[in-house]
């Protein structure tokens, strides 16, 4: 995924621990399909029912709902690769 200076990078969070987990997946699928790729660089992030945040993908109109893979950790003030890869508050 190469950033583009002409597109706004956004994260689309979906899933989660709620009873509305499946509805969130459907809603995010509609959002991803409606975003114009020439305007937005959308990064889908799936939140499992256990609360783990994983990098997802959107292909052929469908969002992936991985059970493992690249874990996402949003850290306030993080500015890129030097900000660290681990979630310091997460217990393994």
C-alpha positions, 0 to 999 in steps of 0.5 A: 500500500503506497501512500499518495499525496493526492488521496486522503488516507483514512481507516475504516474500523469494523467488527468489534465485541458488540452484538452488532458485530455482523451489522458492522461488517456489512456497513463497512463493506458498503462504506468501502464500496462507496469510497472513491479510490481516486480520492481516498486511500482507505485502510480497512481494520477488522476488530475481532469479537475478542477485541483484536485489531487486524489489518483487513483487505477489500477485494471484489466488493468483500471485506476480509475478516481475518482471525490472525495477521498483521495486528494494528496498534494505534498509539497517540503521537505515533508518527510511523515506523519509529513509533514502535510496533508493539501495543505496550498495554496489551498482555499476551 
